[in-house]
């Protein structure tokens, strides 16, 4: 079973999936193995690994540590071309379709593709859409692109449809790490009404209730990162997992 098939199986079995985002620059190495084991037990379905910047040299080591402490899928969520490693199960092969920066539409992908192929790393083609989260996020600044305005539902739908017609496998609606506001539920609902691709939603999701609302609106997967960095205990993860998973 491929990693993508595994994710879709999680959605079928649990109603939706909970993805935990790990930034190698923000981990406590001494506590990290135990954290991964506890997060898995608490209900995290998969781990995303990456960040807009990579100040440490711990990317491969972080992936290895996660793999050693969980059977859940470990997926690279690349912030740059340098974040590619054979230690992961798969990589989200991101096309920043909400922007018009050619580097993030095809340039970086052309550089990364031969490396990914050589590694035998599963690539999950994903339409990445930045949504205005009320402040300038690292993803917006580093990509040099404008996010889709929160109230422009039609623009979001058109981009999602383009991703589907191009043949991408998933959509990722991203308000950005540390966003003041998460992706609007109304936008998720509209996108999933018109587009059949599984939708990942992340950025600015601070409470289990908010995560649950994303699922009710139509999201297939919810990502948390910052809120877990600030409250890194298994009970918080368990509360998010219970809110996200549907019986």
C-alpha positions in Angstrom: 0.0 0.0 0.0 1.4 3.4 -0.9 1.4 6.3 1.6 -1.4 8.0 -0.3 -3.5 4.9 -0.2 -2.8 4.6 3.5 -4.0 8.2 4.1 -7.1 7.6 2.1 -7.7 4.4 4.1 -7.5 6.5 7.3 -10.1 8.9 5.9 -12.4 6.0 5.1 -11.9 4.3 8.4 -11.9 7.3 10.7 -13.9 9.9 8.8 -10.9 12.2 8.6 -7.2 12.2 9.4 -5.0 14.1 11.9 -1.6 15.1 10.7 1.0 16.4 13.1 3.5 18.9 11.7 7.1 18.7 13.1 9.6 21.5 12.4 13.1 20.1 13.0 14.2 23.6 14.1 11.7 23.5 17.0 12.2 20.1 18.6 13.7 19.1 22.0 16.0 16.3 20.9 16.1 14.7 24.4 12.3 14.5 24.6 11.5 14.0 21.0 11.4 10.1 20.7 9.0 9.9 23.7 6.9 12.7 22.2 6.5 10.8 18.9 5.5 7.6 20.7 3.0 9.5 22.9 1.6 11.4 19.9 1.0 8.1 18.0 -0.7 6.6 21.0 -2.8 9.7 21.4 -4.1 9.5 17.8 -1.9 11.3 15.3 -2.4 9.5 12.0 0.7 10.7 10.3 3.6 13.1 10.7 4.5 15.9 8.4 8.1 17.1 8.6 9.4 20.4 7.3 9.6 24.2 7.7 9.9 27.4 5.8 13.5 27.7 7.0 15.9 25.1 8.1 18.5 26.6 10.5 19.6 23.3 12.0 21.2 20.3 10.2 18.8 17.8 11.7 16.4 17.0 8.8 17.5 13.5 8.1 18.0 12.7 11.8 14.6 14.0 12.6 13.0 11.7 10.0 15.0 8.7 11.3 13.9 9.4 14.9 10.3 9.6 13.9 10.5 6.4 11.9 12.1 4.6 14.8 9.3 5.6 17.2 6.1 5.2 15.1 4.5 3.0 12.5 2.5 6.0 11.2 3.4 7.5 7.8 6.2 10.0 7.9 5.8 12.6 5.1 8.0 15.5 4.0 6.3 18.8 3.9 9.0 20.7 2.1 9.7 24.4 2.7 12.5 24.3 0.1 14.2 22.0 -2.5 16.8 21.1 0.1 14.2 19.3 2.2 14.3 16.0 0.4 15.4 12.7 2.0 15.1 9.0 1.5 14.4 8.6 5.2 10.7 9.5 4.7 7.8 7.4 3.5 6.7 10.1 1.0 6.9 13.7 0.1 4.1 16.2 -0.6 5.2 17.3 -4.1 3.8 20.8 -3.8 2.8 23.2 -6.5 2.0 26.6 -5.1 -1.0 27.1 -7.3 -2.4 30.2 -5.5 0.7 32.2 -6.5 2.3 33.3 -9.7 5.9 32.7 -8.8 7.2 30.4 -11.4 9.9 28.9 -9.1 7.1 27.5 -6.9 4.9 26.4 -9.9 7.5 24.5 -11.9 11.1 25.7 -11.2 11.8 24.0 -7.9 9.8 21.0 -9.0 12.1 20.4 -12.0 15.1 20.6 -9.7 13.6 18.2 -7.1 12.1 15.7 -9.4 15.3 13.8 -10.5 16.4 13.7 -6.8 13.1 12.3 -5.7 13.1 9.8 -8.5 16.7 8.6 -7.7 15.7 8.2 -4.1 12.7 6.1 -4.9 10.6 8.4 -2.7 6.9 8.4 -3.2 5.7 11.8 -4.4 2.1 12.9 -3.6 1.3 15.7 -6.1 -0.5 18.4 -4.1 -2.0 21.7 -5.0 -0.8 24.1 -2.3 -3.0 27.2 -1.7 -2.1 30.0 0.6 -5.1 31.6 2.2 -5.0 34.9 4.0 -4.7 34.2 7.7 -4.8 37.8 9.0 -1.0 38.3 9.1 2.1 37.8 7.0 3.3 34.2 7.5 6.7 32.7 6.8 5.2 30.8 3.9 3.9 33.9 2.3 7.1 35.9 2.8 9.4 33.1 1.7 7.4 32.2 -1.4 7.0 35.9 -2.5 3.3 35.3 -3.3 0.0 36.8 -2.2 -2.5 34.6 -0.4 -6.0 34.2 -1.7 -8.3 36.7 0.2 -10.5 35.1 2.8 -13.7 36.3 1.3 -12.9 35.3 -2.3 -14.5 31.9 -2.3 -14.8 31.8 -6.1 -11.1 32.3 -6.6 -10.3 29.4 -4.2 -12.8 27.2 -6.0 -11.3 28.0 -9.4 -7.8 27.2 -8.2 -9.0 23.9 -6.7 -10.7 22.9 -10.0 -7.6 23.7 -11.9 -5.6 21.4 -9.6 -8.1 18.6 -10.1 -8.1 19.0 -13.9 -4.3 19.1 -14.0 -4.3 15.7 -12.3 -3.0 16.5 -8.8 -3.9 14.1 -6.1 -4.6 16.4 -3.1 -5.2 20.0 -2.1 -3.6 21.7 0.8 -5.4 24.9 2.0 -2.9 26.7 4.2 -3.3 29.8 6.3 0.3 29.6 7.4 2.1 28.6 10.6 1.1 31.0 13.4 -1.7 32.5 11.4 -4.1 34.7 13.4 -7.1 33.1 11.6 -7.5 29.6 10.1 -8.9 28.9 6.6 -12.6 29.9 6.6 -15.0 27.0 7.0 -17.1 28.6 4.2 -14.2 28.3 1.8 -13.5 24.7 2.7 -17.2 23.9 2.2 -17.3 25.7 -1.2 -14.1 24.1 -2.4 -15.2 20.6 -1.5 -18.6 21.1 -3.1 -17.0 21.7 -6.5 -13.8 19.7 -6.2 -13.4 16.0 -5.4 -9.8 16.0 -4.3 -9.1 15.2 -0.7 -8.4 18.5 1.1 -5.8 19.0 3.8 -6.3 22.1 6.0 -3.7 23.7 8.2 -2.5 26.9 9.8 -3.9 28.8 12.8 -6.0 25.9 14.1 -5.8 26.4 17.8 -8.6 24.3 19.4 -10.1 20.9 18.9 -13.5 22.5 18.3 -12.0 24.5 15.4 -10.4 21.4 14.0 -13.7 19.6 14.2 -15.4 22.5 12.3 -12.9 22.0 9.4 -13.9 18.4 9.1 -17.6 19.3 9.2 -17.0 21.8 6.4 -15.5 19.1 4.3 -11.8 18.8 5.1 -10.3 15.3 4.8 -7.3 16.0 6.9 -6.4 18.6 9.6 -2.8 19.7 10.4 -1.7 21.2 13.6 1.8 22.5 14.4 2.2 25.6 16.4 -0.4 24.8 19.0 1.3 21.4 19.7 4.7 23.1 19.9 3.2 25.3 22.6 1.3 22.5 24.4 3.4 19.4 23.7 1.5 16.9 25.8 -0.3 13.8 24.8 -3.7 15.0 26.2 -3.8 18.0 23.9 -3.0 15.7 20.9 -5.7 13.2 22.1 -8.3 16.0 22.2 -7.5 17.1 18.7 -7.5 13.5 17.4 -10.9 12.8 19.0 -12.3 16.0 17.6 -11.1 15.2 14.1 -11.9 11.5 13.9 -15.5 10.6 13.1 -17.1 7.4 14.1 
